[in-house]
Amino acid sequence: KVPMSFQAWGSFSILDTSASAGTWFKGNPDDNIKDPQVQGWLQTADNALDPQVRKDNYRKALQRISEQAYWAPLFNYSMNYAYVSDLNFKPYPDELPRFVLSSWK
């Protein structure tokens, strides 16, 4: 048995498996599962330069995580920003607003 928990990880909006899966499944303090197979696959994928090695190992890890129901994503959310036309504001694809780069027109 493992505790049920609610955890979120923004990963700075980086859409790469290495930015999130390792946080929860690589043996660190937030890893409630401690599955050595998953840890090995993630370690191999995280350190690989060959895209196919990364893909194969992340696939194995995520497939096992899914099959064993180690992780059950329950929601998704969006971030919305409102601003006035007098503001010089540039949105970025990573959804992190860089207000320090903004200025008034």
C-alpha positions in Angstrom: 0.0 0.0 0.0 1.1 3.6 -0.7 -0.5 6.8 0.5 -2.8 8.6 -1.8 -1.6 12.1 -2.4 -2.3 15.2 -4.4 0.9 16.5 -6.0 1.5 19.0 -8.8 4.6 19.7 -10.7 4.8 22.5 -13.1 8.2 21.5 -14.6 8.4 25.1 -15.8 6.0 24.1 -18.6 8.7 22.0 -20.2 6.9 19.4 -22.2 9.5 16.7 -21.9 9.2 13.5 -19.9 12.5 14.2 -18.2 11.0 17.3 -16.6 8.4 15.4 -14.6 8.6 11.6 -14.5 11.9 11.6 -12.6 10.5 13.8 -9.9 8.0 11.2 -8.9 9.6 7.9 -9.9 13.5 8.0 -9.7 13.9 7.0 -6.1 14.0 10.5 -4.6 12.0 11.5 -1.5 8.8 12.1 -3.5 8.9 8.6 -5.0 6.3 6.6 -3.0 6.6 3.6 -5.3 10.4 2.9 -5.4 10.1 0.5 -8.4 13.7 -0.4 -9.4 12.7 -1.2 -13.0 11.1 2.2 -13.5 14.0 4.0 -11.8 16.5 2.2 -14.2 14.5 3.0 -17.3 14.2 6.7 -16.3 17.9 6.9 -15.4 18.9 5.4 -18.8 16.5 7.7 -20.7 17.4 10.9 -18.8 21.1 10.3 -19.6 20.8 9.2 -23.2 21.7 11.4 -26.1 20.2 9.0 -28.7 16.6 9.9 -29.2 15.6 6.3 -29.8 17.1 5.2 -26.5 15.3 8.0 -24.7 12.0 7.1 -26.4 12.3 3.3 -25.7 13.2 3.7 -22.1 10.6 6.4 -21.3 8.0 4.2 -23.1 8.9 1.3 -20.9 8.8 3.4 -17.7 5.5 5.2 -18.5 3.9 1.9 -19.6 4.8 0.3 -16.3 3.6 3.3 -14.4 0.3 3.2 -16.2 -0.2 -0.6 -16.0 0.6 -0.6 -12.3 -1.6 2.5 -11.7 1.3 4.2 -9.9 0.1 7.6 -11.3 -3.4 8.8 -12.0 -3.4 12.3 -13.5 -6.7 13.8 -12.4 -6.9 17.2 -14.0 -5.3 19.8 -16.2 -5.5 23.5 -15.9 -4.7 26.5 -18.0 -3.2 29.8 -17.1 -4.9 33.0 -18.3 -3.4 36.5 -18.3 -5.3 39.7 -18.8 -3.6 43.0 -19.5 -4.4 46.4 -21.0 -3.4 47.6 -24.4 -1.1 50.2 -22.8 1.3 47.4 -21.6 4.1 46.0 -23.7 3.7 42.4 -22.9 5.0 39.4 -24.8 3.6 35.9 -24.0 5.9 32.9 -24.2 5.1 29.3 -25.2 6.2 28.0 -21.8 3.3 30.0 -20.2 5.7 31.7 -17.7 4.9 35.5 -17.8 8.1 37.6 -17.8 6.6 40.7 -16.3 10.0 42.0 -15.6 10.4 42.4 -19.4 7.1 44.3 -19.7 6.8 48.1 -19.8 4.2 50.7 -20.2 3.8 52.2 -23.7 
